[in-house]
């Protein structure tokens, strides 16, 4: 029996998506107080589903989002926590074939991770690359929603019902932003481009009163993995402050998608999750900036939710938590047709954080 000849569409897909990437599987966290990290994620609507008896990693799930917390840091996660404090020490890409993707990635210039012993997955899991700032980049061909990736993990009884009760409506990981050192943004965009065939989706040049940053948004061939890269324009910006606090490059924020941002954010606030504020004039100018947007501005103002987009490209609603794990924070996002990153809101967030830096004396501006 012979294999059927590959279709033209399949051949084109292979060329466009040579390593078969197919979305995020998980983000991994570590730190000196990992139980407190897991508890904070539970407040954000995540539910513990499984514990890896070999590594102590706990899986927390909400919708199609999986976050792992290393409750007993060991090896790479222990060293990473020692160096960075509360931090994101790994992320996983789903791929069509982990072994083939790993071998293809190395051929394309990626470097194998060393000294990990399988990371959170344990048992010497081999298909792991070196990621941003010494983090692990796992390639997995087993899908969490089928349960097979977590076979052999201890299942927490009743987690399905608990997940339904605890969820705040988050359903997928929308994007995952990196902060990099000055001069490194193009190196990292080259890494994702050369290894996985990511392409540039958007480029930002953001300037505030005293500082600025460049941002290059990369998107994978599957259109599901988005990784914006931020680089400072000066020594004092919020990117540089992150690098100092984090002691290196790394994941700055994780964006989580919802179908109803108002209900999600209101429930998270009710549970005590703090969010970034925005200057009042932002809300006063929404109708002028986006006429006919059709959203409830007063409800947006009450919750400090931001809006961007256009009639042609659709709308995007978003808000950012305050720092959650060290300098890492989360974004809550609802897309209404818009697939960009909210350039106007990017500026608003930058201005908000810069004002906070000025208040704290991190940067100074002339009166």
N, C-alpha and C positions, 0 to 999 in steps of 0.2 A: 504494500500500500504506500503510495507516494503522498507527500504533503501537497495540498492544493497550492497553486502559484499565488504569491502575495498580490493582493489587489493594488491598484495604483494609489488609492486613498491610503491604504495601510503603509505602502512604501513611502508616501509623502509624510505620513505621521511619524514614521521612524526617523526620517531625515529631520523633521522639525523638532521631534522630541526623542533624541537619540538614546537617552537613559530611561525613558518611560516614566518620568515623574508624574505623580497623580495626587497632589495635595499634601498638606501637613498631616502627620499622624499624631505627634505630641510635641510638647515643650517640657523640658526637664528643669527642675529647680533644686537648689541646694542652699545650705546656710548653717550658721551656728545654732539656730533655733528652728529646725525644720518642722516641728509639730505646730508651732505658731503660724508658719507659712501655710500648712495644710488647713488649719482652722480659718485663716483669712480667706482662702479659696472657697471654703464651704459657705462663708458669709456671702460670697459672690455668686452662689447658686450651684457650686460643684458638689458632687457626691462621691464619697469613697466607694470604689467598686471592687478593687483587687489589691492585694499586697504580694510583692515578689518575695517569697521566703528566702531566696538566695542572696538578695541584695538589700532588702528592707525598703525598697521603693514602693510607694503607694500610688495607685492610679486614681485620679479624680476626674469625673466625666460630667459633661453637660452637653446635650445634643450630640453633635459630631466632634466635639472638642475633648481631647484628652490632655491633661496636665499630670506630670509625674513629679512627686516630691521625694527626695532621698531622705527618708526618716533616719537612716543610719549611714551617714556619709562615709564612703570608703573609696580608696584609690583616687581616681580623677575627681570625683565629687567632693571628697574630703579636702584634697589639695586646692580645688577651685574655691571652696567655701573659705578656706584659710586665707587665700589671696584676695578674694573679692567680697567676702561677707555674704549677705543674702543675695542670691544671683541666679541667673539662668545659665546652666552649664551644659545644655544640650538641646537639640531639636531633631526631629525625624521627618524625612521625606518618605512618602509612600512611592514605591516604584513598581514597575511590572515584574522585575526579576532582580532581587537584591544583589546576588553574586555578580550577574552580568553588569548591573549598573555600577557596582563598586569597581570592578575591573575596568570598565569603560571610563569611569571618573579618574582613576589613577593614570590611565593612558593619556587622558586629556589634561593632566597636570595637577590634579588634586593629590594631597598627601595623606597617606594612611594615618589614623590616630594611633598613638602609642601609649602603652601603660594603662589601658582602660579595663581589661578583663571583662569586656562585654558591657561596661557601664551599668545603667539601671536595668538593662535586660539580663545581664549576668550570663553565666555559663559560657563565657568566652565568646559571646556574640561577635562575629568577625567583621561585619560590613559597616565599619565606622570610619569616617574621614575626619581630618582636622578642620574644625569650624572657626568662626570668628572668635578672636581673643583666647584661643586655647580651649574653646568649647568643643563638644562632640557633635558631629553631623552624622546621624544614623540614616542608613538606607534600609527600609523594611518593605518586604513584599507580602506581608500578612496584615490583614486589615482588622483594626480594633473592633469595628462594629460586628464582625463575625466571631469575635472572641478568641480567634486562634493565636493572635500575637501574645495574649495573656494566658494561654494554656500553661498549666503548671503553677500559676499564681494562685494564692488563696483567695477565693471569692468571698466577699462580704455578704452575708445573708440579708436578703430583703433590699438590696441596693436599687433594684428597678423601681419599686414603689417610692423609696426615699428620693430617688432622682426626680421623679414627677413632682413630688411635694416641694422639693428644695429649689428647683430650677427657677431662674429669673427670666428665662426666655432667650438665652444665648444659644446659638446653634452651630456656628462654625468659626474657625480661626481665619480672619480676613487677611491680615498681613502682620509681618513681624519685622520691626525696624532695628537696624544696626547703627550705632554711633562708632565712627572710626577716626583715627588720628589724621591730622592734616597731611595731605599728600597721599592718603591711602584709599580714597573713595574709588578712584579709577582702577586701582589694583583689585579691590573687592568686586566691583562691577565686572571686571575682566574675568575674575574667578568664576562667578556665577554664569557669565556669558559663555566662556570657553568650555567649562565643564558640563553645564546643564543646558546650554543654549537659551538662557534667559535673554530678554531684550529690554532696552530702556523704554519705560512707559511714560515717564514724566521727569522733567528736570526743573528744580526750583533754585532760585537765588533769593534768599530771604534776608532782609536787613531790618534791624531795630534801631533804637535810639543810639546805642553804643556798640552793638555787636552784630554779627551776621553768621549765616551758615549756607552751605550748598547742600542740596539733597537730590539724589538720583534714585528714582523709583524703578526697580527691576521687577519683571514679571516672567514667570516660567512658561514654557510652551503649553502646559495644561491650562493656563490662565487662572489657576487656583492658588498658586504659591506666589505671593507678592512680598518683596523684600526691599523697602526703601533704605537707602544708605545716607547718613548724615555726616557731614564734615564741617568743622568750624572754619570761619574766615579770620579768626583772631585768637588771642590767648585767653580771652575772658568770657567767651560765650557760654551758653548753657551746655553745649556739647563738650567744651573743655572742662566745665565743672563736673559733668558726668564722668569723663575719663579720669579725673582726679579722684572723685568719690569711689568709683568702681575699680580703680587701680588698673585701668586698661580698657581696650575696646570690648564691645559686647552688645547684647540685645538691650535696647533702650525701652521699647514698649511693645506690647502684644495687643493687637486689635481684634476684638471679638464682635461678631455680627449678631444682630437681633432683628426681628420683624416688627417690633413695636418699641422703639427706643424710649418713649415716654413711660410706659409701664415698667420696662426693665430698670430704668434709672431711678424712678420713684421707689421701686421696691428695694433697690440697692441702697438708696439713701435711708430708707426706713430701717434697714439693717445696720446702718452706721458706716457705710463706705463713703469716705470723703472724696469730693471731686474738685478739679481745678475751677477757679472762678473766671469770669470774663467781664471786662469793663461794660458798664451800662450802655454806653453809646453804641456798642455792637448791635444790641437788640433794637435800638431806636432807628438804625439804618437798614434793617433787614428788608423792609418793604421797598425802600428806594433801590437797594442793591439787587433784589430779586423780585421784581414786580410780578404779581400773580402766582406766587409760589404755593398758596393754598394751605400753609401750615398754621398752627395755632401759636402765634408769636408770644402771647401771654404765658402759655404753658411752657414754651421754650425759655422765656425769661425766668420763670419761676425755677426751672431746673437747670438753667445755664447751658442749654443745649445749643450747639452751633449748626448752621445750615450753609450749604454751598451748592453750586451747580448752575443749571440754566434750563430753559424750556426745551432746548434742543438736546442736551446731554442728560437730562434728568436731574434729580436732586440727591443729596447726601446729607444725612444728619449724623452728628458725632459729638462726643464729649470725652474728656480725659480724666481719669482718676488722679488723685495726688499720688506721690511716691508710695509704692506698695511694698516692694522688696528692695531695700537700699534705694538707689536712684531709679529703679525700674518701675514703670507704671503701666496701666492698662488703658486702652481706648475702647469705648462702646460705640458701635457704628451701625447705622441702618442705611442701606443703599436703596434708592428708589429710581433705579435705572442708571445712575451715575457710577462709573467704574474708576473714577480718578481718586485723588487723595485729599481733595478740599484745599486748593491752593490758598484761597482767601482765609480759610480757617487755620491753615498752617501758619499764616502770618499772625492771626489773632492769638493762637497758642504761643507762638514765639514771643509776642509782645507781652502776654500775660506772665510767662515765666521770667522774662527779662525784668519786668516791673518787680517781681518778687526778689530777683537777684539784687536789684537796686535797693529795695527795702532792707535786705539782709546785709548790705554792704559788700557783696561779692564783687560788684562792679560799681563804678562811680561815673556820674555824668555831670558836666558843668551846669551850674544853675542858670 
